[in-house]
Amino acid sequence: MESILTETYSIYFNESAYEALNQHLKRERYSKIFILVDENTQRDCLPLFLSSLETKLDLEIIEMEAGEMNKTIETCVQIWHSLSELGGDRRSLMINLGGGVVTDLGGFVASTFKRGVDFINVPTSLLAMVDASIGGKTGVDLGVLKNQVGVINQPRMVLVMVDFLNTLDKRQLRSGFAEMLKHGLITSEPYWSKLKETRLQDSLDEFIYQSIEIKNEIVLQDPRENNLRKILNFGHTLGHAIESHFLKKDEKTALLHGEAIAVGMILEAYLSSKLSGLGPHQLEDIKHTLLERYKKVKFTEEDKEAVLSLLIFDKKNSHGLVNFVLLKCIGDTVIDQRVPHKLFMEAFAYYED
């Protein structure tokens, strides 16, 4: 697969990714390399990654605990201390080897340590490959509130090695696939239609590449999320609130990001049918396709009220108003939409029907 260029960095794939990384390390005069992992990527991905790394620089491995519940400023403080104690300086390089939690948090740590050191993202989950590692968003959660603290800062490069997907279970793959389905819904009905016919056991290389192209093109046009980039948040206003709510519960009921976003996309598709012109056949297509892949989540009335109370914390909000991205049709969106409160419960009823 050909490399994808952005204004400030490149996205490399498979063997060419290792070649690009090794050339970069020869060219840049880094003082030391830090590799951030969690316990899963330490075990499953780090040995393969190190076997293809060519450098005489000192390497230090920093491990964080896995999971969204550890995407906190407290974890950042621990890593900042580790960087300092291990001799990190402004010419250090940080390589984030992991899923979306590692790339989001690692990018934020690198962007703020010594007022900023270079970092490279090496996504190991499908979600991170097609979404989290691309576009320069970094940050951490504030309690259970998603991505409330962070900066937009681009990596030096992103290295996508699809072999790492072999370390994931089907639930994690399915979670990442939700973001790919979203890319079809917001930009391309033909892409949506192709993805509907795709199964997780199929080769995903072509679709990973296309999803990265879609996200990159959007980010290139609006890197600071002033207008167009907001469309990437379809399904995320309610989806993030649902994810945050279930993070409060015990581990058995926690939802993965893509599972929560799948619910959010059905709810926001219903809102689209009421407010922005999404037709009934496309609405049913979205609901059927997503429920075919993602188990229906049960919501109590208390759950629904708790989810709606979290909407005020969404990052797209302004002047105390909740803003939604809605669909005019599959492949076309409208941003900054206000939603009457009564429609939320209607949307949940539609989801549960």
PyMOL commands that set and color helices and strands:
alter all, ss='L'
color gray80, all
select helices_A, chain A and resi 14-27+39-44+46-51+68-70+73-85+100-115+126-132+162-167+170-187+189-196+205-221+228-233+236-247+251-253+257-275+280-293+301-309+311-313+342-352
alter helices_A, ss='H'
color red, helices_A
select strands_A, chain A and resi 4-5+10-13+32-38+59-64+92-98+118-123+140-142+145-149+157-160+324-329+332-337
alter strands_A, ss='S'
color yellow, strands_A
deselect
rebuild
show_as cartoon
